[in-house]
Amino acid sequence: MPVTRPRLLDLYCGEGGASMGYHRAGFDVIGVDIQPQPRYPFPLHQGDALTLLPALVEQYRPTAVAASPTCQTRCRVTDWRGNRADHPDLLTPTLEALDKLGLPYVVENVPEAAWDGTMRADYRLCGTQFGLNVRRHRVFQRGNWTGYELVPPCRCYRRKDLVPFEHKDERAFRTAMGCTWMTNLGGRQAIPPAYTEHIGRQLLTATTTSPIAA
């Protein structure tokens, strides 16, 4: 019989930046997003992530769950064009739901979510740590598993050669992240797959000892 890859549910998947990294690490990924995502490269369930979660766990029996709740509630840049209070806090209920679920999980968000104590920064990653020409800091909290592998230090400070995040040239930033299949809007909200490929390999080692099919 063919060896199957372990499954991972990716909540709030968007167009699949995090999902692609977990896929490259060795998982079969199933995405969940409230919006239609025609560019998403893997099977997708459309709907509210936390509402669908129990049924999808029952259906797929995943090895792990990943989540990238929207960050506007905590991201400082939101205040430049609006009000953070106008956006729902999806991070807190997501962390609570995954803690109760008991499966290994990884939750991603902006650094501000760790600064205010909502989540732990078990990993704080930047594109320059993976040879990418972008500064995009994100933090990750792991739950119900352990593992850590060092990466080179962040080298984005005062780097004028990095591709800037600007709405007038979002395509260049999306490409620099390694998200070439995405729309400009999808790239604006995405993280580089290199981040979750790095974490996903550690998650895979921590959760299974079975050989993984290529």
Contacts in CASP RR format, 6 or more apart in sequence:
PFRMAT RR
TARGET T0000
AUTHOR 0000-0000-0000
METHOD contacts of the structure
MODEL  1
MPVTRPRLLDLYCGEGGASMGYHRAGFDVIGVDIQPQPRYPFPLHQGDAL
TLLPALVEQYRPTAVAASPTCQTRCRVTDWRGNRADHPDLLTPTLEALDK
LGLPYVVENVPEAAWDGTMRADYRLCGTQFGLNVRRHRVFQRGNWTGYEL
VPPCRCYRRKDLVPFEHKDERAFRTAMGCTWMTNLGGRQAIPPAYTEHIG
RQLLTATTTSPIAA
2 213 0 8 1.000
3 210 0 8 1.000
3 211 0 8 1.000
3 212 0 8 1.000
3 213 0 8 1.000
4 28 0 8 1.000
4 213 0 8 1.000
5 26 0 8 1.000
5 27 0 8 1.000
5 28 0 8 1.000
5 212 0 8 1.000
5 213 0 8 1.000
6 26 0 8 1.000
6 27 0 8 1.000
6 28 0 8 1.000
6 62 0 8 1.000
6 63 0 8 1.000
6 64 0 8 1.000
6 204 0 8 1.000
6 207 0 8 1.000
6 208 0 8 1.000
6 210 0 8 1.000
6 212 0 8 1.000
7 27 0 8 1.000
7 28 0 8 1.000
7 29 0 8 1.000
7 30 0 8 1.000
7 60 0 8 1.000
7 61 0 8 1.000
7 62 0 8 1.000
7 63 0 8 1.000
8 22 0 8 1.000
8 27 0 8 1.000
8 28 0 8 1.000
8 29 0 8 1.000
8 30 0 8 1.000
8 62 0 8 1.000
8 63 0 8 1.000
8 64 0 8 1.000
8 65 0 8 1.000
8 66 0 8 1.000
9 29 0 8 1.000
9 30 0 8 1.000
9 31 0 8 1.000
9 32 0 8 1.000
9 53 0 8 1.000
9 56 0 8 1.000
9 57 0 8 1.000
9 60 0 8 1.000
9 62 0 8 1.000
9 64 0 8 1.000
9 65 0 8 1.000
9 66 0 8 1.000
10 16 0 8 1.000
10 18 0 8 1.000
10 19 0 8 1.000
10 22 0 8 1.000
10 29 0 8 1.000
10 30 0 8 1.000
10 31 0 8 1.000
10 32 0 8 1.000
10 65 0 8 1.000
10 66 0 8 1.000
10 67 0 8 1.000
10 68 0 8 1.000
11 31 0 8 1.000
11 32 0 8 1.000
11 49 0 8 1.000
11 50 0 8 1.000
11 53 0 8 1.000
11 65 0 8 1.000
11 66 0 8 1.000
11 67 0 8 1.000
11 68 0 8 1.000
11 69 0 8 1.000
11 94 0 8 1.000
12 32 0 8 1.000
12 33 0 8 1.000
12 34 0 8 1.000
12 49 0 8 1.000
12 67 0 8 1.000
12 68 0 8 1.000
12 69 0 8 1.000
12 70 0 8 1.000
12 90 0 8 1.000
12 94 0 8 1.000
13 19 0 8 1.000
13 31 0 8 1.000
13 32 0 8 1.000
13 33 0 8 1.000
13 37 0 8 1.000
13 40 0 8 1.000
13 44 0 8 1.000
13 68 0 8 1.000
14 33 0 8 1.000
14 35 0 8 1.000
14 37 0 8 1.000
14 40 0 8 1.000
14 68 0 8 1.000
14 186 0 8 1.000
14 189 0 8 1.000
14 190 0 8 1.000
15 37 0 8 1.000
15 39 0 8 1.000
15 40 0 8 1.000
15 179 0 8 1.000
15 181 0 8 1.000
15 182 0 8 1.000
15 183 0 8 1.000
15 186 0 8 1.000
15 187 0 8 1.000
15 189 0 8 1.000
15 190 0 8 1.000
16 31 0 8 1.000
16 37 0 8 1.000
16 39 0 8 1.000
16 40 0 8 1.000
16 41 0 8 1.000
16 42 0 8 1.000
16 179 0 8 1.000
16 182 0 8 1.000
16 190 0 8 1.000
17 179 0 8 1.000
17 182 0 8 1.000
17 190 0 8 1.000
17 191 0 8 1.000
17 192 0 8 1.000
17 193 0 8 1.000
17 196 0 8 1.000
18 66 0 8 1.000
18 68 0 8 1.000
18 108 0 8 1.000
18 190 0 8 1.000
18 191 0 8 1.000
18 193 0 8 1.000
18 195 0 8 1.000
18 196 0 8 1.000
19 29 0 8 1.000
19 31 0 8 1.000
19 40 0 8 1.000
19 41 0 8 1.000
19 42 0 8 1.000
19 66 0 8 1.000
19 196 0 8 1.000
20 41 0 8 1.000
20 179 0 8 1.000
20 193 0 8 1.000
20 196 0 8 1.000
20 197 0 8 1.000
21 193 0 8 1.000
21 194 0 8 1.000
21 195 0 8 1.000
21 196 0 8 1.000
21 197 0 8 1.000
21 200 0 8 1.000
22 29 0 8 1.000
22 66 0 8 1.000
22 196 0 8 1.000
22 197 0 8 1.000
22 200 0 8 1.000
22 203 0 8 1.000
23 29 0 8 1.000
23 41 0 8 1.000
23 42 0 8 1.000
24 193 0 8 1.000
24 197 0 8 1.000
25 196 0 8 1.000
25 197 0 8 1.000
25 198 0 8 1.000
25 199 0 8 1.000
25 200 0 8 1.000
25 201 0 8 1.000
25 203 0 8 1.000
25 204 0 8 1.000
26 200 0 8 1.000
26 201 0 8 1.000
26 204 0 8 1.000
26 212 0 8 1.000
27 63 0 8 1.000
27 64 0 8 1.000
27 200 0 8 1.000
27 204 0 8 1.000
28 42 0 8 1.000
29 42 0 8 1.000
29 43 0 8 1.000
30 42 0 8 1.000
30 43 0 8 1.000
30 44 0 8 1.000
30 45 0 8 1.000
30 56 0 8 1.000
30 60 0 8 1.000
30 62 0 8 1.000
31 40 0 8 1.000
31 42 0 8 1.000
31 43 0 8 1.000
31 44 0 8 1.000
31 45 0 8 1.000
32 44 0 8 1.000
32 45 0 8 1.000
32 46 0 8 1.000
32 47 0 8 1.000
32 49 0 8 1.000
32 52 0 8 1.000
32 53 0 8 1.000
32 56 0 8 1.000
33 40 0 8 1.000
33 44 0 8 1.000
33 46 0 8 1.000
33 47 0 8 1.000
33 49 0 8 1.000
34 46 0 8 1.000
34 47 0 8 1.000
34 48 0 8 1.000
34 49 0 8 1.000
35 46 0 8 1.000
36 46 0 8 1.000
37 44 0 8 1.000
37 46 0 8 1.000
39 181 0 8 1.000
39 182 0 8 1.000
39 183 0 8 1.000
39 186 0 8 1.000
41 181 0 8 1.000
45 52 0 8 1.000
45 56 0 8 1.000
49 67 0 8 1.000
49 94 0 8 1.000
50 93 0 8 1.000
50 94 0 8 1.000
50 97 0 8 1.000
53 65 0 8 1.000
53 97 0 8 1.000
53 101 0 8 1.000
56 62 0 8 1.000
57 65 0 8 1.000
57 101 0 8 1.000
57 103 0 8 1.000
62 103 0 8 1.000
63 103 0 8 1.000
63 104 0 8 1.000
63 207 0 8 1.000
63 208 0 8 1.000
64 103 0 8 1.000
64 104 0 8 1.000
64 105 0 8 1.000
64 106 0 8 1.000
64 145 0 8 1.000
64 203 0 8 1.000
64 207 0 8 1.000
65 98 0 8 1.000
65 101 0 8 1.000
65 103 0 8 1.000
65 104 0 8 1.000
65 105 0 8 1.000
65 106 0 8 1.000
66 105 0 8 1.000
66 106 0 8 1.000
66 107 0 8 1.000
66 108 0 8 1.000
66 196 0 8 1.000
67 94 0 8 1.000
67 98 0 8 1.000
67 105 0 8 1.000
67 106 0 8 1.000
67 107 0 8 1.000
67 108 0 8 1.000
68 107 0 8 1.000
68 108 0 8 1.000
68 109 0 8 1.000
68 191 0 8 1.000
69 90 0 8 1.000
69 91 0 8 1.000
69 94 0 8 1.000
69 107 0 8 1.000
69 109 0 8 1.000
70 87 0 8 1.000
70 88 0 8 1.000
70 90 0 8 1.000
71 91 0 8 1.000
71 109 0 8 1.000
71 110 0 8 1.000
71 112 0 8 1.000
71 113 0 8 1.000
72 78 0 8 1.000
72 84 0 8 1.000
72 87 0 8 1.000
73 84 0 8 1.000
73 87 0 8 1.000
73 88 0 8 1.000
73 89 0 8 1.000
73 90 0 8 1.000
73 91 0 8 1.000
74 84 0 8 1.000
74 91 0 8 1.000
74 109 0 8 1.000
74 110 0 8 1.000
74 112 0 8 1.000
74 113 0 8 1.000
74 116 0 8 1.000
74 118 0 8 1.000
75 84 0 8 1.000
75 110 0 8 1.000
75 112 0 8 1.000
76 112 0 8 1.000
78 84 0 8 1.000
78 87 0 8 1.000
91 107 0 8 1.000
91 109 0 8 1.000
91 113 0 8 1.000
91 118 0 8 1.000
91 119 0 8 1.000
92 118 0 8 1.000
94 107 0 8 1.000
95 107 0 8 1.000
95 118 0 8 1.000
95 119 0 8 1.000
95 141 0 8 1.000
98 105 0 8 1.000
98 107 0 8 1.000
98 143 0 8 1.000
99 143 0 8 1.000
102 144 0 8 1.000
103 144 0 8 1.000
104 142 0 8 1.000
104 143 0 8 1.000
104 144 0 8 1.000
104 145 0 8 1.000
104 203 0 8 1.000
104 206 0 8 1.000
104 207 0 8 1.000
105 142 0 8 1.000
105 143 0 8 1.000
105 144 0 8 1.000
106 140 0 8 1.000
106 141 0 8 1.000
106 142 0 8 1.000
106 143 0 8 1.000
106 196 0 8 1.000
106 199 0 8 1.000
106 200 0 8 1.000
106 203 0 8 1.000
107 119 0 8 1.000
107 140 0 8 1.000
107 141 0 8 1.000
108 138 0 8 1.000
108 139 0 8 1.000
108 140 0 8 1.000
108 191 0 8 1.000
108 195 0 8 1.000
108 196 0 8 1.000
109 118 0 8 1.000
109 119 0 8 1.000
109 138 0 8 1.000
109 139 0 8 1.000
110 137 0 8 1.000
110 138 0 8 1.000
110 139 0 8 1.000
111 121 0 8 1.000
111 124 0 8 1.000
111 137 0 8 1.000
111 138 0 8 1.000
111 139 0 8 1.000
113 119 0 8 1.000
113 139 0 8 1.000
114 120 0 8 1.000
114 121 0 8 1.000
114 124 0 8 1.000
114 139 0 8 1.000
119 139 0 8 1.000
119 141 0 8 1.000
120 139 0 8 1.000
120 141 0 8 1.000
121 139 0 8 1.000
121 140 0 8 1.000
121 141 0 8 1.000
122 139 0 8 1.000
122 140 0 8 1.000
122 141 0 8 1.000
122 142 0 8 1.000
122 148 0 8 1.000
123 139 0 8 1.000
123 140 0 8 1.000
123 142 0 8 1.000
123 148 0 8 1.000
123 195 0 8 1.000
123 199 0 8 1.000
124 137 0 8 1.000
124 138 0 8 1.000
124 139 0 8 1.000
124 140 0 8 1.000
125 137 0 8 1.000
125 138 0 8 1.000
125 139 0 8 1.000
125 140 0 8 1.000
125 151 0 8 1.000
125 195 0 8 1.000
125 198 0 8 1.000
126 135 0 8 1.000
126 136 0 8 1.000
126 137 0 8 1.000
126 154 0 8 1.000
126 155 0 8 1.000
126 156 0 8 1.000
127 134 0 8 1.000
127 135 0 8 1.000
127 136 0 8 1.000
127 154 0 8 1.000
127 156 0 8 1.000
127 177 0 8 1.000
127 192 0 8 1.000
127 194 0 8 1.000
127 195 0 8 1.000
128 134 0 8 1.000
128 135 0 8 1.000
128 154 0 8 1.000
128 155 0 8 1.000
128 156 0 8 1.000
128 159 0 8 1.000
128 162 0 8 1.000
129 151 0 8 1.000
129 152 0 8 1.000
129 153 0 8 1.000
129 154 0 8 1.000
129 155 0 8 1.000
130 151 0 8 1.000
130 192 0 8 1.000
130 194 0 8 1.000
130 195 0 8 1.000
130 198 0 8 1.000
131 194 0 8 1.000
132 176 0 8 1.000
132 177 0 8 1.000
132 178 0 8 1.000
132 192 0 8 1.000
132 194 0 8 1.000
133 161 0 8 1.000
133 162 0 8 1.000
133 163 0 8 1.000
133 176 0 8 1.000
134 162 0 8 1.000
134 163 0 8 1.000
134 165 0 8 1.000
134 173 0 8 1.000
134 176 0 8 1.000
134 177 0 8 1.000
134 192 0 8 1.000
135 156 0 8 1.000
135 159 0 8 1.000
135 162 0 8 1.000
135 165 0 8 1.000
136 165 0 8 1.000
136 177 0 8 1.000
136 191 0 8 1.000
136 192 0 8 1.000
137 154 0 8 1.000
138 191 0 8 1.000
138 195 0 8 1.000
140 195 0 8 1.000
140 199 0 8 1.000
142 199 0 8 1.000
142 203 0 8 1.000
145 203 0 8 1.000
145 206 0 8 1.000
145 207 0 8 1.000
146 206 0 8 1.000
147 202 0 8 1.000
147 205 0 8 1.000
147 206 0 8 1.000
148 202 0 8 1.000
149 198 0 8 1.000
149 201 0 8 1.000
149 202 0 8 1.000
151 198 0 8 1.000
156 162 0 8 1.000
163 172 0 8 1.000
163 173 0 8 1.000
163 176 0 8 1.000
164 173 0 8 1.000
165 173 0 8 1.000
165 188 0 8 1.000
166 173 0 8 1.000
167 188 0 8 1.000
170 184 0 8 1.000
170 185 0 8 1.000
170 187 0 8 1.000
170 188 0 8 1.000
171 184 0 8 1.000
173 187 0 8 1.000
173 188 0 8 1.000
174 180 0 8 1.000
174 182 0 8 1.000
174 184 0 8 1.000
174 186 0 8 1.000
174 187 0 8 1.000
174 188 0 8 1.000
174 190 0 8 1.000
177 187 0 8 1.000
177 190 0 8 1.000
177 191 0 8 1.000
177 192 0 8 1.000
177 193 0 8 1.000
178 192 0 8 1.000
178 193 0 8 1.000
178 194 0 8 1.000
179 186 0 8 1.000
179 187 0 8 1.000
179 190 0 8 1.000
179 192 0 8 1.000
179 193 0 8 1.000
182 190 0 8 1.000
204 212 0 8 1.000
END
